[in-house]
């Protein structure tokens, strides 16, 4: 009997792959999977394949699909809120704040088909499952807060609602949106009484 098969021979130590960014990669892969398959078609198996991680990593890092969806949509909403915050952060005047808000609608909200689909998937999930409305509510609150130094709360809510409505309008309409629709909407809603 050779030494390799001897009962007391030490087993080769199994090396673990050091992957400190695995959890983040899974969250990003979840968003990609949602964009491709929708929430209904997003599974642990699909996300694991997209993230190139073993299926067991899913249950190691997340208690279930709800936690993963919450983390993924929170990341997505936070990134969207950060974009409008950057656009309006330096605004001193109402005109500067509104210009940043318009640019966010025209250039950031509609930047990719992927982001548009993920946004609509989040809206649908939050509409069906109230526990996900915390994400959308926090996102809308941050958007309105960007306008708060410059407009009253009612106007901020109307502008934010227009932002959300234009997103849905663009996603569902067969024709291209009218040019400068965001600018015209912002101008009409922000008129001082």
C-alpha angles and dihedrals in degrees: 000000000000123000091249090063097040112121093236097047111123115249118238108262112250109235119220118221108243104227111157092168095053095105092051091047090053091052091050091046089051090057091049090050092049090051091052103036106015125237091289091056096045113106136166089252094053093045092047090051092048091048092044092232132128114270089243089065089071095064092037093058101030133037091220146321093291092060091047092049091047092051093045096047091043090054091048094048092046091052091050092049091048090055094056090042090055091048093053103029097098096041114128099169133046090247092055092048092049092047090054091047091050091048089052091054096044100038109021108031092046097036098114139009087233093061092045091054093046090051092052092046089054091049090051094047092048091048091052099038117038093199088072093054090085087072095050093041093052090047092052092045091055091049092050091046089061089062098038097093090056109034138031119266093256093054091046089053092048092049091049091048089051089051091053092043094051089052091055092041092054093047095050104037122091093212127069112262117260112269115260092010090140092051092050092047093048091048093051096044096045098052111128116241 
